[in-house]
Amino acid sequence: MIDTISAEELARDPGYPGMVPEHVAQTVYYAPFKKLTEADLKGFWVLEYRWPNGCTPYGLMFCELALTWAMQYASHHSPLPPTNGYDMRVAGTHLFGSELALESEAVLKARDQRLAQRLPQFVDDFDRIWTQEIDALMAANRLIESYETSGRSPEEMGDYLVYTREHVRWSWERHFELMYLLLINHAGFYDLCTELSIPHADVATFLQGYDSRISQGDRALWQMVDLVRENDLAQWFTSTESHADLLPKMRTAGGGAAGWAEAFDQFLDEWGWRTETVADPLSPSWIEDPAPVLQSIGTYVASGERPDFDAKRKLAEDDRENALEAARSRLSRAEQREFDQTLDSCRKANFLWWNEDHNFYIDYRTAIPMRKAALGLGQALDLADPEDTVFCFYPELLALARGETRWNELSAQVGERKDYYWSWRERRHQIPKFLGVPPESVSDPILTELDGFTPAFLETLKIEGSATTLNGMPASRGSATGPARVLLGADDIHQIQTGEILVCEGTTPSWTPAFTKIAGCLTDQGGTLSHAAIVGREYGIPCVVAMGNATARIKTGDTLALDGTTGTVTILQRAHG
């Protein structure tokens, strides 16, 4: 039985040594990002599954700018009628979020009016809008990523720190403004389908089967696996204990090994701008440290298997068209016209497709310059370990860069903070999935559609026990039986063996390569528009989301039977030990 940390203990924890409110509330829109307090426990707070490792002091800047400021900014500028975005708290090093209520009827009516004017034009013009956004995002990404940090003075690195902070804020304002508008449009289609007695789980199927930058990246990764096999290079991966020095050895070996290393460099130039953990400055990019992706390639080579991406895409397309035909056949002509019109608006502004595509431009990349700026400052200050800078808060880094603070004034606290971070990271499995009493319902579309906070799921959160039958939200059809692999973070996806059923809090784009190996997927959180649900459908992997506490009730090695059509999971046999 897991010894869960109490809400009161979380609220009483003092936080990082030396942390003050101003460290994480430099920028405030409606409500500041801050530390959890006992007064907060009167509300309802949800553990944020996208950052399972917790956050470093510098990483909390991302939470301040993206998860707090940018979401609140987007709720106003989209506009989002029902809420003011998210209210965020840090407990220990882990994040909790809550819906930030919009309490003014006058503001609600004004937003409704503005949304009615904006949304139709946004939908009709979305293809052009997103193309322009991509151009702007990639121009900004390439500019900030090309900055050379070596040989810079602390003052110059201070300027780059300010630059990266602004880049994060701006990128995530774009992210959430687009996301809210797409979700609101999609919610209208859900509402219509509910009126027409079309099952909720079918709606996402109507919009699946379209190629994104993320699926293109998956294919590119497997092309590197193909090159290993075609050039008989498997021994390079199976005989290497550490992948840290693999590429230099292959380059000096000449022949096919050197050719593969050159092709891999080209792969990284295009697809290496990503990290194992989304928006975590402690996580190096594939460009900086390709060892994780080389390790994944090694496991794929050893498996002897090769996913048929074309067949999976064709299956997703066929499922989509068959589901649409079946749904239309049950409607009257008048209902069909309304259904087709609303479906067309969602095809023009397809949230399911965009929710994968945008990751390449925003989610994968924004923490890379953050890390680069912090480590560059560490090098400019001639620190023994430049990575120690990620255990400083942003205002402290700026003070160091400007000569207002000396490193010896912070070094002792940095050591204490590293110990604090790793202590809380190891306790992740003890963190409760939510704090407070679940409400009857929530309004924010990110909470409802992406994170799966439906009334049924909110009831699930109230259930305790050790039953062998678990229920969640069906997200991708099909069934699977196999051993469980329980993981709390994407750092360890190389441990996954072919045919296992992945059990996790939720997935982000960093988890996508695992879907070429797993037989099924279960998540504690997530709705039918979550990453796990979308990728599960695209890859033909049965998936059940919004299970509440599957990661606590299932152990690695347990034999599971998963039904992605009904949302039922049965623990057939417990693992020994």
matplotlib code that plots the C-alpha trace (Angstrom):
import matplotlib.pyplot as plt

x = [0.0, 1.4, 1.9, 0.3, 1.5, -1.4, -2.7, -1.8, 1.8, 2.1, 0.6, 2.9, 6.1, 8.1, 9.2, 12.7, 15.2, 15.3, 12.2, 10.1, 6.8, 8.6, 10.8, 7.8, 5.4, 7.3, 4.5, 0.8, -2.3, -5.4, -3.8, -0.2, 1.6, 2.6, 3.2, 0.4, -1.0, -3.5, -6.0, -5.9, -7.1, -10.7, -10.6, -10.1, -6.6, -5.4, -1.9, -0.3, 0.8, 2.9, 5.7, 6.1, 9.7, 8.7, 10.2, 13.6, 13.6, 14.5, 11.8, 9.2, 9.6, 7.9, 5.0, 4.7, 4.8, 3.1, 0.7, -0.4, 0.2, -0.3, -3.5, -5.0, -4.0, -5.5, -8.8, -9.2, -7.9, -9.5, -11.9, -12.9, -16.4, -16.6, -13.2, -10.2, -7.8, -5.7, -4.7, -1.4, 0.4, 3.6, 3.7, 7.2, 8.4, 5.2, 2.5, -1.2, -3.8, -7.3, -9.9, -9.8, -13.4, -14.9, -17.3, -18.6, -21.8, -21.1, -17.6, -19.1, -21.7, -19.0, -16.8, -19.7, -20.3, -16.7, -16.4, -19.5, -17.8, -14.4, -14.9, -16.5, -13.8, -11.1, -12.5, -12.9, -9.4, -7.6, -5.3, -3.9, -3.7, -1.8, 0.6, 1.4, 1.8, 4.2, 6.3, 6.4, 7.2, 9.9, 11.6, 11.6, 12.8, 15.7, 16.8, 16.9, 18.3, 21.2, 22.5, 26.1, 26.8, 30.4, 32.8, 30.0, 30.2, 27.8, 26.2, 25.6, 24.1, 21.8, 20.5, 19.9, 18.1, 15.7, 15.3, 14.5, 11.9, 10.1, 10.3, 8.6, 5.9, 5.1, 5.2, 2.8, 0.4, 0.1, -0.2, -3.2, -5.0, -5.2, -5.9, -8.9, -10.4, -10.0, -11.4, -14.4, -15.2, -14.7, -17.0, -19.8, -19.5, -19.6, -22.7, -24.5, -23.4, -24.8, -28.2, -28.1, -27.4, -23.9, -21.6, -19.0, -16.2, -17.1, -16.6, -12.8, -12.9, -14.6, -11.5, -8.6, -6.2, -4.4, -0.6, 1.2, 4.8, 4.9, 3.9, 6.4, 9.1, 8.2, 8.6, 12.0, 13.2, 12.3, 14.1, 17.2, 16.4, 16.0, 19.5, 21.0, 19.5, 20.3, 23.9, 24.3, 25.2, 23.2, 26.3, 27.1, 23.9, 23.7, 27.3, 27.5, 27.1, 26.9, 25.6, 27.3, 30.4, 28.7, 28.6, 32.3, 33.3, 31.0, 32.4, 36.0, 35.2, 34.5, 32.4, 28.7, 29.1, 30.4, 27.7, 25.0, 26.4, 26.3, 22.6, 21.9, 23.3, 20.9, 18.1, 19.0, 19.1, 15.5, 14.0, 16.5, 14.9, 13.1, 13.6, 12.7, 10.6, 8.5, 9.6, 12.1, 15.4, 17.0, 16.3, 18.8, 17.6, 18.5, 20.8, 22.7, 22.6, 21.5, 22.0, 18.3, 17.3, 20.3, 19.2, 15.7, 17.0, 19.0, 15.9, 14.0, 16.8, 16.9, 13.2, 13.5, 10.1, 9.1, 5.7, 3.8, 3.0, 1.1, -1.1, -1.8, -2.7, -5.0, -6.7, -7.2, -8.7, -11.0, -12.2, -13.0, -15.0, -16.8, -17.7, -19.0, -21.0, -22.6, -23.4, -25.0, -27.1, -28.9, -29.7, -32.6, -31.8, -32.1, -29.9, -27.4, -27.1, -26.5, -24.1, -22.1, -21.9, -20.6, -18.2, -16.9, -16.0, -14.0, -12.2, -11.2, -9.9, -9.1, -8.1, -7.0, -4.6, -3.3, -2.8, -0.1, 1.2, 1.9, 4.1, 6.9, 6.9, 6.2, 6.1, 9.2, 11.3, 10.6, 12.7, 15.8, 16.8, 15.9, 18.4, 21.0, 20.8, 21.2, 24.1, 25.7, 25.6, 27.1, 30.0, 30.4, 30.7, 33.2, 31.1, 32.4, 29.0, 27.2, 23.9, 23.8, 22.2, 18.9, 18.6, 18.5, 15.3, 15.1, 15.6, 18.7, 20.2, 19.6, 21.2, 24.2, 24.5, 24.4, 26.9, 24.4, 24.9, 28.0, 27.9, 29.3, 26.3, 24.0, 26.1, 25.2, 21.5, 21.9, 23.2, 20.3, 17.9, 19.4, 18.8, 15.3, 14.5, 15.7, 14.0, 10.6, 11.2, 11.6, 8.4, 6.3, 4.5, 3.3, 1.8, -2.1, -3.7, -5.9, -6.5, -9.8, -13.3, -14.0, -16.8, -19.8, -18.3, -15.7, -16.0, -12.5, -12.3, -8.7, -9.7, -12.7, -11.6, -7.8, -7.5, -10.8, -12.5, -16.0, -18.6, -18.0, -14.2, -14.8, -16.8, -14.0, -11.6, -13.8, -13.4, -10.8, -9.9, -8.0, -10.5, -9.2, -11.6, -11.0, -13.0, -12.1, -13.0, -12.7, -10.4, -9.2, -11.0, -9.7, -8.5, -5.2, -3.8, -0.3, 2.1, 1.9, 4.7, 4.1, 6.1, 5.7, 7.9, 9.0, 12.7, 12.3, 10.4, 13.4, 12.5, 9.2, 9.2, 7.2, 3.7, 3.5, 0.6, 1.8, 0.3, 1.1, -0.3, -0.7, 1.4, 3.0, 4.7, 7.8, 6.0, 5.1, 7.9, 6.6, 3.4, 5.3, 6.0, 3.1, 0.0, -2.2, -2.2, -3.9, -3.7, -4.8, -5.9, -6.8, -9.9, -10.7, -8.6, -5.6, -2.2, -2.6, -6.0, -5.1, -1.9, -3.6, -6.2, -3.7, -1.5, -4.4, -3.4, -6.3, -6.4, -8.4, -7.9, -9.3, -8.8, -8.1, -5.4, -4.3, -0.6, -1.3, -3.4, -1.4, 2.2, 4.8, 4.4, 0.7, -1.1, -3.9, -6.8, -7.7, -10.9, -10.5, -14.1, -15.8, -13.1, -12.8, -9.4, -9.1, -6.0, -5.9, -2.8, -0.6, 3.1, 5.2, 7.0]
y = [0.0, 3.4, 5.9, 8.9, 12.3, 14.2, 17.5, 19.2, 18.1, 19.4, 22.7, 23.1, 22.3, 25.6, 25.1, 25.5, 26.9, 30.6, 30.8, 34.0, 34.8, 37.3, 34.5, 33.0, 35.9, 38.4, 38.5, 38.4, 38.5, 37.6, 35.6, 34.8, 31.5, 30.7, 28.0, 25.9, 27.0, 25.5, 28.1, 26.7, 23.3, 24.7, 24.5, 21.6, 21.1, 18.5, 17.1, 18.2, 15.0, 16.7, 17.4, 14.1, 14.9, 18.1, 21.5, 23.0, 26.6, 27.9, 25.6, 27.3, 30.3, 28.2, 27.5, 31.2, 32.2, 29.4, 27.6, 30.7, 33.9, 32.6, 30.6, 33.6, 35.9, 33.5, 33.2, 37.0, 37.3, 34.2, 35.0, 32.1, 32.6, 30.2, 30.7, 32.9, 30.0, 28.2, 29.0, 27.2, 26.1, 24.3, 21.8, 20.6, 20.6, 19.3, 21.3, 21.4, 23.3, 24.6, 26.3, 30.0, 31.1, 33.9, 35.5, 38.5, 38.0, 41.2, 39.9, 36.6, 38.2, 40.5, 37.5, 35.6, 38.5, 38.8, 35.1, 35.0, 37.6, 36.0, 32.2, 31.8, 33.9, 32.0, 28.6, 29.6, 31.1, 28.6, 27.1, 30.5, 31.6, 28.4, 28.7, 32.3, 31.2, 28.5, 31.0, 33.4, 30.6, 29.0, 32.4, 33.1, 29.6, 29.6, 33.1, 32.2, 28.7, 30.0, 32.3, 31.3, 31.3, 30.3, 33.2, 35.4, 37.7, 37.3, 40.6, 39.3, 36.1, 38.2, 39.8, 36.3, 35.3, 38.2, 37.2, 33.6, 34.6, 36.8, 34.0, 31.5, 34.0, 34.9, 31.3, 30.0, 33.0, 31.8, 28.2, 28.7, 31.4, 29.0, 26.0, 27.6, 28.7, 25.3, 23.6, 25.9, 25.1, 21.4, 21.5, 22.8, 19.6, 17.5, 19.2, 18.6, 14.9, 14.6, 16.0, 13.5, 10.6, 10.0, 8.4, 10.8, 8.4, 8.4, 12.2, 12.1, 9.2, 11.4, 13.7, 11.2, 10.0, 13.2, 13.5, 15.8, 16.9, 14.5, 11.5, 12.6, 12.6, 9.1, 7.9, 9.6, 7.9, 4.5, 5.3, 5.6, 2.1, 0.9, 2.3, 0.4, -2.9, -2.2, -1.5, -4.4, -2.1, -3.7, -4.7, -1.1, -0.7, -4.1, -4.2, -0.7, -0.4, 3.4, 5.4, 8.6, 7.9, 5.9, 8.6, 9.6, 5.9, 5.5, 8.6, 7.4, 3.8, 5.0, 3.0, 2.3, 3.4, 6.8, 7.1, 6.3, 8.8, 11.5, 10.6, 10.7, 14.3, 15.3, 13.6, 15.7, 18.9, 18.5, 16.4, 16.8, 20.0, 18.2, 17.0, 13.8, 15.9, 18.7, 22.2, 21.1, 23.0, 20.1, 17.9, 18.2, 18.2, 15.4, 18.0, 18.4, 14.8, 12.2, 9.2, 8.7, 8.5, 6.3, 4.0, 3.9, 3.1, 0.3, -1.2, -1.0, -2.7, -5.5, -6.0, -7.1, -5.4, -2.6, -0.7, -0.3, 3.4, 3.4, 0.5, 2.3, 5.5, 3.6, 1.9, 5.2, 6.7, 3.7, 3.8, 7.5, 7.0, 3.9, 5.7, 8.7, 6.5, 4.7, 7.9, 9.6, 6.5, 7.0, 10.7, 12.3, 14.5, 17.7, 16.2, 15.1, 18.7, 20.1, 17.3, 17.8, 21.6, 21.3, 18.5, 20.7, 23.5, 21.0, 19.7, 23.2, 23.8, 20.3, 20.3, 16.6, 17.2, 20.6, 19.2, 17.0, 19.2, 22.3, 20.3, 20.4, 24.2, 25.0, 22.3, 20.4, 23.5, 26.3, 25.0, 24.4, 28.1, 28.3, 25.6, 27.1, 30.5, 29.1, 26.8, 29.6, 31.9, 29.1, 28.9, 32.6, 32.6, 29.7, 27.4, 23.8, 22.5, 25.0, 23.0, 24.2, 27.4, 25.6, 25.4, 29.2, 31.2, 33.5, 36.8, 35.3, 34.4, 37.9, 39.3, 37.0, 38.1, 41.8, 41.4, 42.2, 38.8, 36.6, 32.9, 32.2, 33.9, 31.3, 28.2, 26.7, 27.2, 25.6, 22.5, 22.4, 22.9, 20.0, 17.7, 19.1, 18.5, 14.9, 14.1, 15.3, 13.7, 10.3, 10.9, 11.5, 8.1, 9.4, 12.6, 12.6, 12.9, 15.7, 17.9, 19.0, 17.7, 17.1, 19.4, 18.2, 19.7, 22.0, 24.5, 25.0, 23.1, 22.1, 20.4, 18.8, 17.8, 17.3, 16.2, 14.3, 16.0, 14.9, 14.4, 10.6, 11.1, 13.4, 10.7, 8.2, 10.4, 9.7, 5.9, 4.1, 0.4, -2.4, -3.8, -5.9, -4.2, -0.6, 1.7, 4.8, 6.6, 4.6, 6.6, 4.2, 1.1, -2.5, -4.9, -6.0, -8.5, -8.2, -7.3, -3.8, -1.3, 1.5, 4.6, 8.1, 9.9, 9.7, 9.5, 5.7, 4.8, 2.8, 0.3, -0.6, -4.0, -4.9, -6.0, -4.4, -2.2, 1.3, 2.6, 6.3, 9.5, 10.8, 11.2, 14.2, 14.2, 12.8, 9.5, 9.1, 6.7, 4.2, 3.8, 1.8, -0.9, -1.1, -3.2, -0.8, 2.4, 3.4, 6.9, 8.4, 11.6, 12.6, 13.0, 11.8, 14.7, 14.0, 13.1, 9.4, 9.2, 10.9, 8.9, 5.6, 6.1, 7.0, 4.0, 1.6, 1.1, 0.4, 3.1, 3.9, 7.4, 9.2, 6.2, 8.3, 6.3, 3.4, 4.1, 3.5, 0.4, -1.4, -2.6, -3.3, -7.0, -7.3, -9.1, -6.8, -7.2, -3.8, -3.0, 0.3, 0.1, -0.1, 1.6, -1.5, -2.8, -6.1, -7.1, -10.8, -11.7, -9.8, -9.8, -11.8, -9.9]
z = [0.0, -1.0, 1.9, 0.3, 1.5, 3.1, 1.6, 4.9, 4.7, 1.2, 2.2, 5.2, 3.3, 3.1, -0.5, -1.9, 0.5, 0.1, -2.0, -1.7, -3.6, -5.9, -7.3, -9.2, -9.6, -11.7, -14.3, -13.2, -15.3, -13.2, -10.4, -9.5, -9.5, -6.0, -3.3, -2.0, 1.4, 3.8, 2.7, -0.8, 0.4, 0.5, -3.3, -5.7, -7.1, -9.7, -9.9, -13.2, -15.0, -17.7, -15.2, -13.3, -12.3, -10.5, -11.3, -10.5, -9.3, -12.8, -14.2, -12.1, -14.5, -17.2, -14.8, -14.1, -17.8, -19.7, -17.3, -15.4, -17.4, -20.9, -20.0, -18.2, -21.1, -23.6, -21.7, -22.1, -25.7, -27.3, -25.5, -23.3, -21.9, -18.8, -17.0, -16.5, -17.3, -14.7, -11.1, -10.4, -7.2, -6.4, -3.5, -2.8, -6.4, -7.9, -9.7, -9.0, -11.1, -10.6, -12.7, -12.2, -12.0, -14.0, -11.5, -13.5, -15.5, -17.4, -18.4, -19.4, -21.7, -23.2, -24.0, -25.5, -27.8, -28.8, -29.3, -31.6, -33.8, -33.8, -34.0, -37.4, -39.2, -37.2, -38.3, -42.0, -42.1, -39.8, -42.5, -43.3, -39.7, -38.6, -41.6, -40.5, -36.9, -38.0, -39.9, -37.0, -34.5, -36.5, -37.3, -33.6, -32.7, -35.2, -34.1, -30.4, -30.9, -33.1, -30.3, -29.6, -25.8, -25.7, -24.9, -23.7, -20.7, -17.8, -18.8, -22.3, -20.9, -18.8, -22.0, -23.4, -20.2, -20.6, -24.3, -23.5, -20.9, -23.4, -26.0, -23.6, -22.7, -26.3, -27.6, -25.0, -25.4, -29.0, -27.9, -25.5, -27.6, -30.5, -28.3, -26.6, -29.9, -31.4, -28.3, -28.1, -31.8, -31.1, -28.0, -30.3, -32.3, -29.2, -28.0, -31.4, -31.3, -27.8, -29.0, -31.9, -29.5, -31.1, -28.5, -27.0, -27.9, -31.6, -32.0, -32.0, -34.4, -37.0, -37.1, -36.9, -39.6, -40.7, -40.9, -38.5, -37.8, -34.9, -36.9, -39.6, -36.9, -35.8, -39.3, -39.6, -36.4, -37.8, -41.0, -38.8, -37.5, -41.1, -42.0, -39.1, -40.4, -44.0, -43.3, -40.8, -38.0, -35.2, -33.3, -32.7, -30.6, -29.0, -27.8, -26.5, -22.8, -22.9, -25.9, -24.8, -27.0, -29.7, -32.4, -32.1, -32.5, -35.5, -37.2, -36.8, -37.9, -41.5, -43.9, -43.2, -39.5, -40.5, -43.1, -40.5, -38.1, -40.8, -41.6, -37.8, -37.6, -40.4, -38.5, -35.4, -37.4, -38.2, -35.4, -32.5, -31.1, -28.4, -24.8, -23.0, -20.6, -22.0, -21.0, -18.3, -18.2, -16.5, -19.5, -22.4, -25.9, -28.4, -30.0, -26.8, -25.6, -28.2, -25.9, -25.1, -28.8, -29.6, -26.8, -28.2, -31.6, -30.0, -28.4, -31.7, -33.6, -31.0, -31.2, -34.8, -35.5, -37.7, -37.4, -40.7, -40.5, -43.8, -42.7, -39.4, -41.2, -43.6, -40.7, -38.9, -42.1, -42.7, -39.1, -39.5, -42.7, -41.4, -38.2, -40.2, -42.5, -39.5, -37.7, -40.8, -41.5, -38.2, -38.9, -40.7, -43.7, -41.7, -39.0, -41.6, -42.9, -39.5, -38.7, -41.9, -41.5, -37.9, -38.9, -41.7, -39.3, -37.2, -40.2, -41.2, -37.7, -36.6, -32.9, -32.9, -35.7, -34.4, -30.9, -32.3, -35.0, -32.8, -30.4, -32.9, -32.9, -29.3, -26.6, -27.8, -28.2, -25.7, -22.8, -24.9, -25.0, -21.3, -20.5, -23.0, -21.3, -17.8, -18.7, -20.8, -17.7, -15.6, -18.1, -18.2, -14.4, -14.6, -12.4, -11.7, -12.9, -15.1, -14.7, -11.1, -12.5, -13.0, -9.2, -9.1, -9.5, -12.6, -10.6, -8.9, -12.3, -13.6, -10.4, -11.0, -14.7, -13.7, -10.9, -8.2, -6.5, -6.3, -6.8, -3.3, -1.9, -3.5, -3.8, -0.4, -1.0, -4.5, -2.9, -0.5, -3.4, -5.4, -2.4, -2.0, -5.7, -5.8, -2.5, -3.9, -7.3, -5.6, -3.7, -6.8, -6.4, -3.0, -4.2, -4.2, -7.6, -6.3, -3.3, -1.9, -2.7, -6.4, -7.7, -9.7, -12.8, -14.3, -17.2, -18.6, -22.0, -21.3, -18.1, -19.6, -23.1, -22.7, -19.1, -19.0, -16.0, -16.9, -14.1, -14.4, -13.8, -10.9, -9.3, -10.0, -7.9, -4.9, -5.2, -3.1, -2.8, -4.5, -6.9, -9.7, -12.2, -13.0, -15.2, -17.2, -20.4, -23.6, -25.9, -28.6, -29.6, -29.4, -26.7, -25.4, -22.8, -21.5, -18.7, -17.3, -17.4, -14.9, -15.6, -14.0, -16.6, -20.2, -19.1, -18.8, -21.9, -23.2, -20.5, -22.3, -23.9, -27.0, -26.1, -22.7, -21.6, -20.6, -17.4, -16.6, -15.2, -18.8, -21.9, -23.7, -27.1, -25.4, -25.0, -28.7, -29.6, -27.0, -29.0, -31.7, -29.1, -26.6, -26.8, -25.0, -22.8, -19.6, -18.1, -14.8, -16.5, -20.0, -22.2, -25.7, -27.0, -24.9, -26.4, -25.4, -26.9, -30.2, -30.7, -29.6, -32.3, -35.0, -34.1, -33.6, -29.9, -27.5, -24.9, -21.7, -20.1, -17.0, -14.8, -11.7, -9.9, -12.2, -11.5, -7.8, -8.2, -10.9, -10.6, -13.3, -14.2, -13.4, -16.2, -17.6, -19.9, -21.5, -23.4, -25.2, -26.4, -23.0, -20.9, -18.6, -17.4, -15.4, -13.4, -14.3, -12.2, -9.8, -10.4, -7.9, -5.2]

ax = plt.figure().add_subplot(projection="3d")
ax.plot(x, y, z, "-o")
ax.set_aspect("equal")
plt.show()
